């Protein structure tokens, strides 16, 4: 019997707190739904084309010690309009020299690059070209003639990884870029090079001569070049994931808010009615007490007289 009192009190406190807990949870869920709607709008479309522009390449150095060594430094700036970061990792590429595109011993260094969300990033490439001894004789003619064409095959891995609560966009695509330029090794001003140009294949490349002004060439990383299937799956994951998040946030949150508000309004009305009834009962009780007092006094006097 003694333990029934605290348990009843505890249950009563929990019942009183339930509407307030539901009100807080409802507000949080509605805010969660609003944030999901914001993300849905922000990530629609799920991918916008990235525009890249090749900056003028530079001949870093030319050395004749232990054979001919040419070090080229090129940079590509990319404008990423998407609301997420895109990572570019390097892959080994091939380098060719001469009009017959003879492969040369080369090391292509492409440091890991990051294109910030809604921003511009740069991709640097350093190419070290070391022709073999057998090739040096044939290249000597090009050197004396003035210009040597160099063709570079750049391979980059583009990585996109985004989570949409209940879905995910994951793209891991290899991007190929074929570039080339003319290099003049012997000149009064030192080694010089022509503009760096890029195309989808080496057959489409037309290398400008040394001294020509670089052209404003831009290249777009379109959705088709990155693989439409992955982007379609990512768009579907966005629609499902953020759609569920909005449904849970707005749906469940609205129900909790409605139930808590109705419950609190009913409690407030019950308290008001109880207060009004108490005000009406109090004067009646006073009058009844005033009327009953003489009767109680008379009964007491009669009892005294009988005794």
Secondary structure, 3 states (H helix, E strand, C coil): CHHHHHHHHHHHHHHHHHHHHHHHHHHHHHHHHHHHHHHHHHCCCCCCCEEEEECCCEEEEEECCCCCEEEEEEEEEEEECCCCCEEEEEECCCEEECCCCEECEEEEECCCEEECCCEEEEEEEEEEEECCHHHHHHHHHHHHHCEEEEEEEEEEEEEEEEECCCCEEEEEEEEEEEEEEEEECCCCCCCEECCCEEECCHHHCCCCCCCCCCCCCEEEECHHHHCHHHHHHHHHHHHHHHHHHHHHHHHHHHHHHHHHHHHHHHHHHHHHHHHHHHHHHHHHHHHHHHHHHHHHHHHHHHHHHHC
